[in-house]
């Protein structure tokens, strides 16, 4: 039967319409595919990020055993699995904010790597950052409820250096409110729990970073330290904690005590800490303390590590805690001291000469008299005046003056704040720096530093060793929001904080099933030498163990649903609801880059998805016709 000319002409527009709808469906599929990235992606890497750390992850990325997208997703999976809940118990509570663009940033870095462009030694490596370090793409809460949406306009220098080296800032970690305590409880997040024993103190103030790194929530993390906030936390979390020489790395963009704070890594190994220091060290025009950093910094802290560094070294050993509450070790410290002294014997076995140094009362009276004051107690509100930031709506108007943020505003806006924290902040409310008190603190520190220098000189020491914390951890109260600070004794943090010398804490083993650390204190700007000693000790006597509470997910049955979210094109960070104790998260499946489209989407999945959308559009149109 012949088809008339008119019938053919009538069918032509219909076929054209169908083809147009098919093409429209395909285009919509492409657009939807790009915008749903990475929801349609599925992990294929068999490389486990648990205990991997920075150096090993960098090698795995370089050799193609894992992609940055896969690594980010594995860390996010672990955060979801262990940060909110572990079974029917509270999770670690380490994360305040997640970077909503982390997977997209990872995909960009994977594409750059595929094209032969490497930004730096941390290219594609996820790191976590303590929440008193400014980030321009995530709020900086200082652990405070009223500052949950406080958004700096610029990255801290340390964060910028991480990003320039190719790192992905995966999120911000919980901390003691305004970094004030040897405990980690905040009004914005709640308590951070110790992954080795949740009934015991995590220490502080960098406890969120400590718990997160110990549980492999990222390859490494940044902390800050006035007195023990890195090293004491490292000791309680079976980590390496390194506080560099004051002035080696920039503190610009960090809320800190100008008398002797430092920023440094909490890491799974000495190598990892050294690799991060290679990125952080150096002069910064924004921080006058770093004026001489370029002249003193090592060409490479990582490459200078040697397994024979201790041979011929002279190490002094003391056990007198100094820097916190008055404390003399009693029977409760016996197992800790015995564990530390086993490591001292390792130093000797590696060729070091160890000299036990008795510090008599006359030495303390001369260099650390009981009436000495080492702290400036006022003037801390200056951070808000000098930091360019978008303020939380209505915060500055809570108290007079209405055009500035002060501690009165912050206390008024933080109903979840603990009583002691309120008292400490209100004692500093609207008060300028006490110049006389500041000068007295500087003088007291200089006197103590003189005494330490004389110890190094008279005993011809290369380093001083001591148990990082000589007392057992305080126990978490029935009400977990109650501070443990006044019950946590035994810190040696004054040896570094009051002198500006570098200190590293290395895992020394376990006492009563709880981690113990041994610290090595070096000479100012002798950071490379000190890390070499720590590396030699770590290699000769390794004690790093994965917490039983946070095992590998890849090797754990039934772990396929442990995924977490980092996808949002419209939000830079997912914030914990004030006092909720949980950072918000949704669901996202991990992404494989074994065969990637330019946008970072696996090509087979993208193709199937696009074709499916197109066919659906065609079927719908044909049914209508």
Secondary structure, DSSP 8 states (H G I E B T S, - for coil): ----HHHHHHHHHHHHHHHHHHHHHHHHHHHHHHHHTTTT---------TTTHHHHHHHHHHTTSS-HHHHHHHHHHHHHHHTSEETTEE----EEEEETTHHHHHHHHHHHHHTT---STTTT-EEEEETTB--TTS---TT-STTTT-EESS--HHHHHHHHTT-EEEEEE--SGGG-SSS-EETTTEE---SS-TTB---SSSHHHHHHHHTTSSSEEEEEESSSTTHHHHHHTT-EEEE--TTTB--TTB---TTT-EEEEEESSHHHHHHHHHHHBS-BTTBGGGTTHHHHS-S-TTTT--TTTTTT-EEEE-----SSS-----GGGHHHHHHHHHHHHHHHHTT-EEEE----HHHHHHHS-TT------S-TTHHHHHS-EE--TTSGGGSSSTTS--HHHHHHT-TT--HHHHHHHHTTTT----HHHHHHHHHHHHHHHHHHHHHHHHTT-SEEEEESB-S---B--SSTTS--GGG---B-THHHHTTT--EEEEEEEEETTEEEEEEEE--TT-HHHHHHHHHHHHHHS------GGG--STTSTT-TT-------SS-SEEE--TT-S------------SSB-TTS-BHHHHHHHHHHHHHHHHHHHHHH-
